[in-house]
Amino acid sequence: MKIIDEKKIIGILEKTKNASWDNFEKIIEKAKKIKSLDLEEVGVLVNISDEKLIKKMQEAAHEIKMAIYGPRLVLFAPLYISSFCVNDCAYCGFHQRNKAPRKKLSLNEVKKQVEILEDMGHKRLLLEFGEDPEKNSIDYVIDVIKTIYSVKKERGAIRRVNINIAATSVENYKKLKEAGIGTYQLFQETYHRPTYEKLHSGPKADYDRQITAMDRAFAGGIDDLGIGVLFGLYDWRFEVLSLVAHADYMEKNFGVGPHTISVPRFRPAPTVDFKAEHEVSDKDFLKLITILRLAVPYTGMIMSTRESPKIRRRAFEIGISQTSAGSRTTPGGYNQKKEEELAQFNLSDHRTLDETVYDICNLGYLPSFCTACYRSGRTGDEFMKYAKAGTIQNFCQPNAISTFMEYLMDYASPETREVGEKVIRQQMKNINSAEVRTNLENRLEKIRKGERDLYF
C-alpha cells in the first residue's frame, strides 16, 4: 500500500472545493459519532472558508476531544541531548552551516538536566538528538535513556521517556524498545516530495527512508508511534490530507494508528535564513488542528512552546491533548539563563511549568503528569481498544487527578496549589463510578501523607 499518493491528494483538494451544505453536515455528524474521516471528507473540511461553518467544526472538535480525553492536558518537557548533526536542513538551527560550537551532554550532564526537570515537577520527557551516527550512536542514546530512568530524587523521578531520533534500522528500534521508551516520534516535516528534497541535505534527504521509519519501528516492537509535519514548509491543506493518509496507512498495516500527531509551525532560529513560502496564519493553524481532531479522533495531539500562550489556550479547546511547558531547545538549556546561539528554534511561550499549570487550571482544564498506560501495558492496540470504547477515561481521569495532586503537594506555588485543588474537587464530581471515586479519594489521602506513584 502506497503511503502518500500526491496526485490523488491534489485531485481531492480540487474535487472538494465546492461541497454542498448537506455533505458538510453529514461529515460533521459522522465525526461526532467518533468515526475517522476519509480523505474526501477531510478535503471538504479543508476547503471550507465560511466562518459559521468553521465555528461548527470547532464546536464538534471540542465535543469529540472532551468525549475521548475529557478536560485533561498531559504535560511534558523536551530534553535536547546533542546538537551534533550531519544534515543541513534549511529550517533547522542544528544545520551544518551553523558554525556555533556543538554540544553533546555527558551522562553526568544528562543527570543534572534531569534533576532540574524533576525539581520543576516533570514526569515525562521527550528526548531530542541531532543525527550523527558517530557522536549520537544508538549505544549513546540507550545510555542516556538508562541514565534518565536512574535519576531518583526524594520528590520525583522521570516515569516515561519518549524519543525523537533520526530514522534508523529495525535492530536499533528493538534496542529502543528494550530500553523502555514510551512513544517514538518522527516527523515527515513535509509530505510533498519535491519540497522535502529541496529543503534537506545529508542522510535525511532520503524521503523514502523518512516516511518508512514507522514501518521499521513497528517491526522493532514499538507500537506507540507519533507522526507530524512542520507546517509552513508546504501548503497546509496538502499536509493535513497527507497526515490523515499516513494515519490510515498505519491503521491498515499495523492494526493501530498513530498514538500522537504533532502540529509544529515553522519558527525562526539563530543562523536560519529560511523564509517560509507557505506561512500558516493563526486562523488556518487553528482550523487545521480542528480538522485533524475531527478526522483522527482517537489520536493524541501535541503542541509545543513554539506557539504563544494565546494560541495554545485556543488550541486546547479544539483538539490539543498534550503540551510541553517550561521548554528549552538547546543541550544543557535548563541551567542556562537564556537560549544560546545553537537553538533548534525560537520559543513563543517562555512561561515556567508552574505558570503554565496555573493558566491551565484557570481555563478549567486538568493538568496531568500521568504515565500509567505505558507502565500498565496499555499501549498501541491495547490503548486504542479502550479509547474507541470510550472507557479510557476510567483510567486517565483518576490518574490525571492523582498525578496532579502529587504536583500540587511537591512543586506548586501557593497560588497554583489553591486553584489546582479547586480543579481537583470539581473533577472528582465528574467521575461517574462510585467505586473509582472512592478508590481515588483513598489514594489522594495517601498522597497527602507522602505516598507517591499510585495509579489505576
ZIBELCOR-V362432 format. One record per residue. N is the residue number from 1. RES is the residue in three letters. OMEGA is omega in radians with two decimals (NA if undefined). Layout:
# ZIBELCOR-V362432
n,res,omega
N,RES,OMEGA
N,RES,OMEGA
This chain:
# ZIBELCOR-V362432
n,res,omega
1,MET,3.12
2,LYS,-3.09
3,ILE,-3.11
4,ILE,3.06
5,ASP,-3.03
6,GLU,-3.13
7,LYS,3.13
8,LYS,-3.12
9,ILE,3.11
10,ILE,3.11
11,GLY,3.12
12,ILE,3.12
13,LEU,3.12
14,GLU,-3.07
15,LYS,-3.00
16,THR,-3.10
17,LYS,-3.04
18,ASN,-3.12
19,ALA,-3.13
20,SER,3.07
21,TRP,-3.14
22,ASP,3.14
23,ASN,3.11
24,PHE,-3.12
25,GLU,3.13
26,LYS,3.14
27,ILE,-3.14
28,ILE,3.12
29,GLU,3.08
30,LYS,-3.13
31,ALA,-3.13
32,LYS,3.08
33,LYS,3.12
34,ILE,3.08
35,LYS,3.13
36,SER,-3.13
37,LEU,3.07
38,ASP,-3.01
39,LEU,3.14
40,GLU,3.09
41,GLU,3.07
42,VAL,3.10
43,GLY,3.11
44,VAL,-3.10
45,LEU,3.12
46,VAL,-3.07
47,ASN,3.11
48,ILE,3.10
49,SER,-3.14
50,ASP,-3.07
51,GLU,3.14
52,LYS,3.13
53,LEU,3.09
54,ILE,3.10
55,LYS,3.10
56,LYS,3.09
57,MET,-3.12
58,GLN,3.09
59,GLU,3.12
60,ALA,3.13
61,ALA,3.09
62,HIS,-3.14
63,GLU,-3.13
64,ILE,-3.14
65,LYS,-3.12
66,MET,-3.13
67,ALA,-3.08
68,ILE,-3.02
69,TYR,-3.10
70,GLY,-3.08
71,PRO,-3.03
72,ARG,2.96
73,LEU,-3.13
74,VAL,-3.08
75,LEU,3.11
76,PHE,3.07
77,ALA,2.99
78,PRO,3.05
79,LEU,3.14
80,TYR,-3.01
81,ILE,-3.09
82,SER,3.09
83,SER,3.05
84,PHE,-3.10
85,CYS,-3.13
86,VAL,-3.14
87,ASN,3.09
88,ASP,-3.11
89,CYS,-2.97
90,ALA,-2.96
91,TYR,-2.93
92,CYS,3.14
93,GLY,3.11
94,PHE,-3.04
95,HIS,-3.05
96,GLN,-3.11
97,ARG,3.09
98,ASN,-3.06
99,LYS,3.05
100,ALA,-3.13
101,PRO,3.11
102,ARG,-3.10
103,LYS,3.03
104,LYS,-3.07
105,LEU,2.94
106,SER,3.14
107,LEU,3.07
108,ASN,3.08
109,GLU,3.05
110,VAL,-3.14
111,LYS,-3.12
112,LYS,3.10
113,GLN,-3.14
114,VAL,3.11
115,GLU,3.09
116,ILE,-3.12
117,LEU,3.09
118,GLU,3.11
119,ASP,3.01
120,MET,-3.09
121,GLY,-3.12
122,HIS,3.11
123,LYS,3.10
124,ARG,-3.11
125,LEU,2.95
126,LEU,-3.11
127,LEU,-3.14
128,GLU,3.09
129,PHE,2.90
130,GLY,-3.14
131,GLU,3.08
132,ASP,-3.04
133,PRO,-3.13
134,GLU,-3.09
135,LYS,-3.07
136,ASN,-3.12
137,SER,3.14
138,ILE,3.12
139,ASP,3.08
140,TYR,3.12
141,VAL,-3.14
142,ILE,3.11
143,ASP,3.11
144,VAL,3.14
145,ILE,3.14
146,LYS,3.13
147,THR,-3.13
148,ILE,-3.13
149,TYR,-3.10
150,SER,-3.06
151,VAL,-3.13
152,LYS,3.07
153,LYS,-3.09
154,GLU,-3.07
155,ARG,-2.99
156,GLY,3.06
157,ALA,3.03
158,ILE,-3.04
159,ARG,3.13
160,ARG,3.09
161,VAL,2.96
162,ASN,-3.00
163,ILE,3.05
164,ASN,3.01
165,ILE,-3.11
166,ALA,3.08
167,ALA,-3.07
168,THR,-3.02
169,SER,3.07
170,VAL,-3.13
171,GLU,3.13
172,ASN,3.08
173,TYR,3.07
174,LYS,3.12
175,LYS,3.08
176,LEU,3.12
177,LYS,-3.13
178,GLU,3.14
179,ALA,3.05
180,GLY,3.09
181,ILE,3.05
182,GLY,-3.13
183,THR,2.98
184,TYR,3.14
185,GLN,2.99
186,LEU,-3.11
187,PHE,3.05
188,GLN,-3.08
189,GLU,2.93
190,THR,3.11
191,TYR,-3.13
192,HIS,-2.98
193,ARG,-3.14
194,PRO,3.11
195,THR,3.12
196,TYR,-3.08
197,GLU,3.12
198,LYS,-3.00
199,LEU,-3.06
200,HIS,3.07
201,SER,-3.05
202,GLY,-3.12
203,PRO,-3.11
204,LYS,3.14
205,ALA,3.13
206,ASP,-3.10
207,TYR,-3.06
208,ASP,3.06
209,ARG,-3.11
210,GLN,-2.99
211,ILE,3.12
212,THR,-3.11
213,ALA,-3.11
214,MET,3.07
215,ASP,-3.12
216,ARG,3.11
217,ALA,3.13
218,PHE,3.09
219,ALA,3.11
220,GLY,3.05
221,GLY,3.13
222,ILE,-3.09
223,ASP,2.99
224,ASP,-3.01
225,LEU,-3.11
226,GLY,-3.14
227,ILE,3.11
228,GLY,3.01
229,VAL,3.03
230,LEU,-3.05
231,PHE,-3.08
232,GLY,3.12
233,LEU,3.11
234,TYR,-3.10
235,ASP,-3.08
236,TRP,3.14
237,ARG,3.09
238,PHE,-3.10
239,GLU,3.14
240,VAL,3.11
241,LEU,3.13
242,SER,3.07
243,LEU,3.13
244,VAL,3.10
245,ALA,3.11
246,HIS,3.10
247,ALA,3.12
248,ASP,3.09
249,TYR,-3.13
250,MET,3.12
251,GLU,-3.07
252,LYS,-3.06
253,ASN,-3.13
254,PHE,-3.06
255,GLY,3.12
256,VAL,3.13
257,GLY,-3.13
258,PRO,3.07
259,HIS,3.12
260,THR,2.94
261,ILE,3.13
262,SER,-3.04
263,VAL,3.10
264,PRO,2.98
265,ARG,3.10
266,PHE,3.04
267,ARG,3.12
268,PRO,3.05
269,ALA,3.08
270,PRO,3.13
271,THR,3.12
272,VAL,3.14
273,ASP,3.13
274,PHE,3.07
275,LYS,-3.10
276,ALA,3.11
277,GLU,-3.08
278,HIS,-3.11
279,GLU,-3.09
280,VAL,3.13
281,SER,3.08
282,ASP,-3.13
283,LYS,-3.14
284,ASP,3.12
285,PHE,3.10
286,LEU,3.11
287,LYS,-3.10
288,LEU,3.05
289,ILE,3.10
290,THR,-3.09
291,ILE,3.14
292,LEU,3.09
293,ARG,3.10
294,LEU,-2.99
295,ALA,-3.08
296,VAL,-2.89
297,PRO,-3.02
298,TYR,-3.00
299,THR,3.03
300,GLY,3.13
301,MET,-2.99
302,ILE,3.03
303,MET,-3.11
304,SER,3.11
305,THR,2.91
306,ARG,-3.04
307,GLU,-3.14
308,SER,3.07
309,PRO,-3.12
310,LYS,3.13
311,ILE,-3.13
312,ARG,3.13
313,ARG,-3.12
314,ARG,-3.12
315,ALA,3.09
316,PHE,-3.11
317,GLU,-2.92
318,ILE,3.08
319,GLY,-3.05
320,ILE,-3.12
321,SER,3.08
322,GLN,-3.13
323,THR,3.06
324,SER,-3.13
325,ALA,3.13
326,GLY,-2.94
327,SER,2.90
328,ARG,-3.04
329,THR,3.01
330,THR,3.04
331,PRO,-3.10
332,GLY,-2.99
333,GLY,-3.05
334,TYR,2.98
335,ASN,3.02
336,GLN,-3.12
337,LYS,3.12
338,LYS,3.14
339,GLU,3.09
340,GLU,-3.10
341,GLU,-3.11
342,LEU,3.04
343,ALA,3.14
344,GLN,3.09
345,PHE,3.12
346,ASN,3.12
347,LEU,3.04
348,SER,3.10
349,ASP,-3.06
350,HIS,-3.11
351,ARG,3.05
352,THR,3.06
353,LEU,-3.11
354,ASP,3.11
355,GLU,3.11
356,THR,3.12
357,VAL,3.12
358,TYR,-3.14
359,ASP,3.13
360,ILE,3.12
361,CYS,-3.14
362,ASN,3.06
363,LEU,3.14
364,GLY,3.13
365,TYR,-3.09
366,LEU,3.07
367,PRO,-3.11
368,SER,3.05
369,PHE,-3.01
370,CYS,3.03
371,THR,-2.94
372,ALA,-3.05
373,CYS,-3.12
374,TYR,-3.06
375,ARG,3.09
376,SER,3.13
377,GLY,3.10
378,ARG,3.13
379,THR,3.07
380,GLY,-3.09
381,ASP,-3.14
382,GLU,3.09
383,PHE,-3.10
384,MET,3.11
385,LYS,3.12
386,TYR,-3.11
387,ALA,-3.09
388,LYS,3.10
389,ALA,-3.13
390,GLY,-3.08
391,THR,-3.12
392,ILE,-3.14
393,GLN,3.08
394,ASN,3.06
395,PHE,-2.95
396,CYS,-3.09
397,GLN,3.12
398,PRO,3.12
399,ASN,3.07
400,ALA,-3.12
401,ILE,-3.10
402,SER,3.12
403,THR,3.09
404,PHE,3.08
405,MET,3.05
406,GLU,-3.13
407,TYR,-3.11
408,LEU,-3.12
409,MET,-2.95
410,ASP,-2.94
411,TYR,-2.95
412,ALA,2.98
413,SER,3.13
414,PRO,-3.13
415,GLU,-3.14
416,THR,3.13
417,ARG,-3.14
418,GLU,-3.11
419,VAL,3.13
420,GLY,3.13
421,GLU,3.04
422,LYS,3.11
423,VAL,3.14
424,ILE,3.12
425,ARG,3.14
426,GLN,-3.09
427,GLN,3.07
428,MET,3.13
429,LYS,-3.08
430,ASN,3.09
431,ILE,-3.00
432,ASN,-3.08
433,SER,3.12
434,ALA,-3.14
435,GLU,3.13
436,VAL,-3.12
437,ARG,3.13
438,THR,3.11
439,ASN,-3.12
440,LEU,3.10
441,GLU,3.10
442,ASN,-3.14
443,ARG,3.11
444,LEU,3.11
445,GLU,3.10
446,LYS,3.12
447,ILE,3.10
448,ARG,-3.12
449,LYS,3.03
450,GLY,3.09
451,GLU,-3.10
452,ARG,3.04
453,ASP,3.06
454,LEU,-3.06
455,TYR,3.12
456,PHE,NA
